[in-house]
Amino acid sequence: MTWRNIQLIFSREVADQMRDRRTLFMVVVLPLLLYPALGIGMMQMTLLFSEQSRTVVILGANDLPAPPLLNQDGTRIIDQWFVNEGDSLTLNVVSDLAVDQTPIPNPEGTSKEVPAESSAEQDNFDERETTLQVARDIRLRLEELKRLKEEIAQADESEKPDVIAMKQGQIEALTEQVSTLFARSDIQVLILIPEGFDEYIRAENERLASRESEDERTRMRPIFIRNSANEKSLIAYGRVREALDNWEQAILSERLQMANLPTDLTRPVNEELVDLAKGEELAANVWSKLFPAMLVVMAMTGAFYPAVDLGAGEKERGTMETLLICPALRSEIVIGKFLTVLLFSLVTALLNLISMGMTGLHVLNTASSGQLSALGDSAIPGFEVLIWVGILAIPLAALFASLSLAFALFAKSTKEGQYYLTPLLTVTMGLTVFCLSPAVELTPFYSLIPVMGPALLLKGMLLDPNGQMQLMWYVVPVLLSSFMYSGLALMWAIDQFQREEVLFREAERFDMRLWLKHLLRDKERLPSFSESIFCFVLIMLLQFAMLKTFGNALQNAPAGQESWTMMRLLVIQQLAIIACPALFMGILLTSSPLSTFQLRIPHWKYLALGLFLPIIMHPLVVELAVRLAWFFPSLPEHAKAALATMADGSVPWYWVVLTFAVTPAICEELAFRGFILAGFRKTGRHYLAIIFSGLLFGIMHMIPQQVFNAALLGMLLGLLVVKSGSIFPAMLFHFGNNALGVLHGNLESMRQTSALTKTLTVSDEFGVHYALWLIAIAVGLAIPMIVYLSRQKTARM
Amino acid sequence: MISVEHLSKHFEDLKRGRVYALKDVSFEVQPGEIFGLLGPNGAGKTTALRILSTVLKPSEGEVIVSGFNVVTHPTEVRQNIGFMSGNTGIYDRMTGWELVEYFGRLYGLPEDLLQHRLHEVFETLQMNDVRDVLGSKMSTGMKQKVSIARTIIHDPPVLIFDEPTSGLDVLVARALLEAINSLRTQGKSIIFSTHIMREVEKLCDRIAIIHKGQILAMGTREELAEEHQQPDMEELFFDLIKEFEAEQKAIAAES
C-alpha cells in the first residue's frame, strides 16, 4: 500500500464531491440555513402561540365560600389565584352565578339595526344556558348514581339478588350516560358545589375556633369531574387545580387565624429550598444533551450520503470497473474513499453543531422573557470543551464512515444503498437515546461500547466542565476502542470490495423456493460464512425468546426445588437452544457433517493438552475473573440470587457437574467450535475465524462478567480445534474448565476444613482466589503450551 | 504478450447450480498482433477479458500477461495493460484532461513524462476540444475518445478492448477502429472482442470463435476458411454454433 495512491484517490474524490451540488447542499448549505430558519420559525411560533381557552362549569357558584373565587359575573376565576398573571384568561368559566343577571331581551321592533354586540350577547347567553343545562343533567345523574350505590351498600342479605343485579345494571347505564354527556358537551372540567357549602365552611371555622368537638353533621365535599384520558380536560384541570389550591390555602389561613393557630400549622417541616444551579449550569445541561445527540446523528448522516455516492454511485455510473483496472490496490481505493467520507462526516457534524450553537445562543439572547431566559447569556460551553467536541467527533465519524462505506460498497445501486440507512440509523438512535437518559453515566464498560463511549464522554465533559480531570481516565479506552471498531469496519469494507460477487452483483430476482432448493441441492462439504452467522443469530434469538418461558418456570418452581428446576432448565437450554440448531443446520446444509463438526480421532498429544491445560490454567482464569469484576456493571440482585440458588448444595454433585460441565462441553462445542467455526474457516483465514468465533462465544454468554472470560476461552478452544482437526480435545478442555469452575464455587467451604486448600488459596476483598505463586506457575506452564499449540500445523478441515 | 492456458471460470447460480462462464479456454497473443474474440452475447468474452485485467479471479488455469501471473502479481499486470470496455465509464464531474491526468498519475507516471504524454495523446486523438469539457456534458463519441486516451496514457504493451464499438455510430466506430489499428504498428499485443463479424474481418490477425464459454475454432481468417471449407465468415460462424448446439443436444440426450 502506498500513501501516494491513497492521496490521489482521496483528493479526486473530494474534488468530485465538491462539484456535486447535492453533497455541497447537504454538508454546507443545509446546516447553515436550517438552524437559523428553525430559530426564526420558533420565535414566530412563540409570538403567535396563544393558548385556547378551556371551559370550566361551576354549578352552585352561589354557595362558594369567601374569599371570592370568581369575578362579579362569574365568568372568570379571579387573577390573584393564579401564579402567572393572564392565566385566568385561559379558563372560560360558566357558572350559575350569572343566572340572576339575565340580560334583558331586546324589546321587539325597537330598531332594525340591532347592535351586533347585543345579538352576540344573546347567542352567548343561549350557549351558556345550554352548557349549564348539560351540567345540571350530569349532576342529576350523579346524584342518582350516588343514591343507587348507597342502596346497594346498605342492602342486606335478605334483598333478592336480582334486585341488586338490576340496580347494578342501572348504575352501569347511568355511568355510561354521564360519560357520553360529558364527552359530547364542550365542558372540560365540571365542578359541583353542594348546596350550603359556604354555610358549612363557616360553621366548621367557628367550630374549630371554639375548639368544639366534631359533631354528627355529614361532611360536605364538592365534586370535580374531568376526563383524564382527554388532553384538553387534563390541561384545564391542571389550571383549575392551581387556582383552587391557592384559594383553598386562603380559606385555610382564614380558618387558622380564626382559631388562633399559626398559619404554617399544616406544614410542620416547612423547608426552604436553595437551588445552587447557576445559569450556565442549566445551559450545560441543555448542551450536554443536545451536543452528543446532534454529533452522533449528524456524523452519521454526513457520512452516509457521500458514502452511498462513492460506493454504490460509482457502480451505478459505470466507473467502478475503470477504477478497478488501474494499478491502485483495492485497499488503497477503499482507504482513499474512507478518508473522503470521514472528512465530509466531520465537516457536516461540526458545521451543524456550530450553526446550531450560534442560532441557539442568538435565540436565547433575544428571548429576554419567558422561561428560557433562565438559561442566561453565558450559555455556550467553554473553549476546552469545544475542543473535546472536535476530538470526539473523529472516532464517531470514523466509525460511521467505515460502516456506511461497507454498506455502500455492498449495495449495487444508490437506491439500495439508501435502504441500509434505516437499520444503521435505528441502532444508532437507540444507543444515543440511551445515552441521553440522565441516569446513564460513563463507566469502564460503557466506554468500550461503540457510539456510547464517545457520546457519554462528551456528555460528561459538557455537563461538568470542572470535572474533566476525572473523565481523562476514560479518554484512552474510548478513543482506542472506537478506532478499533472503525478499523474492523474498514477491514470489512475492504473485504467487501475484494469479493467478485459483491463487485459484480447482478440484479437477480430472489426466489425463496429456488434458494432453499439450491441450499439443499448444492450442498458443500462445510457450512458457509453466512450460514454460520445465521446459526449464531438463531441461537441468540431462541435464547431471547425463551427468557420469559424459563423465567416463568423458575418462578413457579416449588419452594426448595429452585436449584433443581434451574439445572433442568440449563440442560434443556443447552440441548434445545444451542446444540439443536447447529446440529440440524450441519446435517441439512452440509454434505459432510463429520468434517463440519470435526468429529475425528485426534492425535493423543491434543487430548493430553485438552486434559491438562484447563487444570494448569484454572488459577489464571479465576484470577482474571476476580480482578476484572470491577470493570463490569454489577449484576442485578435477582440475578445474583438466582446464581446463589445453584450453589445451595441441595443438588448432588454429579448433577451439578452434568449441568455445568458435561452438557456445555458437548453442546456449546458442537455449536461454536463445530458449525460456526467451520463456516468462518471457510474464508481461509483461520486465525480470524478463531478470534471471531471466540467473540461470538463470549457474546452468547450475555452476563457481562462471563463475556470476557468466555471470549478468551472460546479463542483458545478454537485454536485447539483448528490445530488438532478434532472437536474432542476442545470438549475435554471445556469440561475440565467448567468442572473446575464448579469446584471453585465450593472453595470457601473447603478452606474451613482442608489445610491444603488453605495454603493454595487466598481469601480477600476480591473473594477466594489462588495464591500468587500458583498463578505464576500457571502462567509459566500455560504460555509455552499455548505457544507450542499455535506452532503446530493447521489440520485439514 | 498474453498467454492463457486451460482457463475456466465458474460461479454458483440459484437456479442452475454451478455454471461455467468459461471452460478450458487457451490462446496466445503475440506483440504486434490483434487477436479477435468473436462470439454472441453471453459467450464469456467479457468474463475472459475481466480475468485478463485481474478484476475477476480464474477458477482454474493459468493466465500470464506481459510475463506476470494475474493471480500472484495482479498489480504488475494492471500496470502493463490498457483496458477499455463498455463498462469502463468516465467520471461525470471531471473534465477530459483531468480524468486522463488522474489515471496517468495512478499508473505512476512521473509528472514531466505525464504532461508530455498528455499533450501527445490529446494531439494524436484530436481531442483538444474535449480538454475542458465535463464528462456529463460529453457526447458518446467524446467519451469514447477520452476512454481510449485513458487506456493508452501509460503506453502499455498489452491492450484489451471489450466490445469498444457497441453503441457507437458508424463514424465514431470507424475512427475508433482506425485508432486501434494504428496501435498494432507500435508492437502492442491487442485483444479485441466483438460480436460484429465485419470488425473482426477488417481488424484482426487471428480470430477465436467463442460460444457458451468454449472456443469453437481459432486461427487466421484464411486458416479458418480452409479448415471448415467456408470462405464466408458469417456462414462459418453460424455453422460452428449450429454444430456445437447439435453436439450438446446429443450429449444431453445420452446422459
Chai-1 contact restraints between the chains, C-beta under 6 A:
chainA,res_idxA,chainB,res_idxB,connection_type,confidence,min_distance_angstrom,max_distance_angstrom,comment,restraint_id
A,L8,B,R105,contact,1.0,0.0,6.0,A-B,restraint_1
A,L8,B,L106,contact,1.0,0.0,6.0,A-B,restraint_2
A,R12,B,Y102,contact,1.0,0.0,6.0,A-B,restraint_3
A,D16,B,R93,contact,1.0,0.0,6.0,A-B,restraint_4
A,R19,B,R93,contact,1.0,0.0,6.0,A-B,restraint_5
A,G318,B,N87,contact,1.0,0.0,6.0,A-B,restraint_6
A,G318,B,G89,contact,1.0,0.0,6.0,A-B,restraint_7
A,T319,B,G89,contact,1.0,0.0,6.0,A-B,restraint_8
A,T319,B,Y91,contact,1.0,0.0,6.0,A-B,restraint_9
A,E321,B,N87,contact,1.0,0.0,6.0,A-B,restraint_10
A,E321,B,T88,contact,1.0,0.0,6.0,A-B,restraint_11
A,T322,B,T88,contact,1.0,0.0,6.0,A-B,restraint_12
A,L324,B,V55,contact,1.0,0.0,6.0,A-B,restraint_13
A,I325,B,S53,contact,1.0,0.0,6.0,A-B,restraint_14
A,I325,B,R78,contact,1.0,0.0,6.0,A-B,restraint_15
A,I325,B,F83,contact,1.0,0.0,6.0,A-B,restraint_16
A,C326,B,F103,contact,1.0,0.0,6.0,A-B,restraint_17
A,C326,B,L106,contact,1.0,0.0,6.0,A-B,restraint_18
A,P327,B,T75,contact,1.0,0.0,6.0,A-B,restraint_19
A,P327,B,R78,contact,1.0,0.0,6.0,A-B,restraint_20
A,P327,B,Q79,contact,1.0,0.0,6.0,A-B,restraint_21
A,P327,B,Y107,contact,1.0,0.0,6.0,A-B,restraint_22
A,A328,B,L106,contact,1.0,0.0,6.0,A-B,restraint_23
A,E500,B,L56,contact,1.0,0.0,6.0,A-B,restraint_24
A,L514,B,L14,contact,1.0,0.0,6.0,A-B,restraint_25
A,L514,B,K15,contact,1.0,0.0,6.0,A-B,restraint_26
A,W515,B,L14,contact,1.0,0.0,6.0,A-B,restraint_27
A,H518,B,L14,contact,1.0,0.0,6.0,A-B,restraint_28
A,D522,B,G17,contact,1.0,0.0,6.0,A-B,restraint_29
